[in-house]
Amino acid sequence: MINDFSKFYTFMEIVKERSFSKASRALGISQPAVTLQIKKLEEMLQTTLIMRKKNGIVLTREGEKFHKLCLQFEGAMFRFKDEISRIKTDKVPLVIAATQLVAEAVLSMMLDKISQSVGSELDIRIKEQNELIPFLKDRRSDIAIILEQSLDSSLLVKKLFDYELILVSNRKIAENIKLEQLLGFRFIKDRTHTYLDDVLQKHGVDEGKIDVAYSLDGSIMVCRAMTTNNADTYVAFVPRFLIEDKLKEGKLFEINVAKFKLTRSVYAAALKENEEVLRKFLSVKSYFAV
């Protein structure tokens, strides 16, 4: 029977780092100690979990199965810690998980309205888009604001608002263009907008041929880069609501792309057991117009 959970964490760190030596540095213990822990773990399980290779490590079939169990265990421990922290306080904050874009540009402006509607303090957590649903299903958040519809049967998902992505430039170069002319511009690109690449491909634009000067994480960073870098003429697809003031001030310039309009939907998701919480949250839906 396994009752020393440190071996679990050592195993998980090795898988994360893909190396025994890197795992030992991350854990702050010697490499022989890491090796010994894995050896004892394999002896208890009576199987081989990890194969060492010249370029790293490879999990055996049993190692892959054990890794999945460890992920479940890790999720359970996070839920346990969250529940313990909630025991200490009379008021339990509503945890809302969202991307940086939604958290900083939308939720931060509506904290009072949301708090009053749900009757609770708020705890806003910033997560990557692909982390939001797992974070919600692990009960580490009560509501997740997601940028893609989810068909998960364990969730309730309601549309919150739509927003438009527009093409802008840092210098006035053209008011109207055809879609194929995109290949003639230098882009500052949001690498998290992978769906944009798919949309352009569907419209016949080879995304691989687009001239990308800089690739950044997130629309907020792209907007800042567009207004502060002038060594060249740049364009970018950004949410309209983020740069309305910059358009009015003449710091950025909108370019209309013929027969091309890009709108993205934002959804609020919750576990079915939190239907009432989601209903209260959605009562402020009208304020989310962006």
Secondary structure, DSSP 8 states (H G I E B T S, - for coil): ----THHHHHHHHHHHHTSHHHHHHHHTS-HHHHHHHHHHHHHHHTS--EEEETTEEEE-HHHHHHHHHHHHHHHHHHHHHHHHHHHT-SS--EEEEE-HHHHHHTGGGSHHHHHHHHTS-EEEEE--HHHHHHHHHTTS-SEEEESS----TTEEEEEEEEEEEEEEESS---SEE-GGGGGGSEEEEETT-HHHHHHHHHTT--GGGSEEEEEESSHHHHHHHHHH--SS--EEEEEHHHHHHHHHHTSSEEEEETT--EEEEEEEEEEGGGHHHHHHHHTTGGGG--
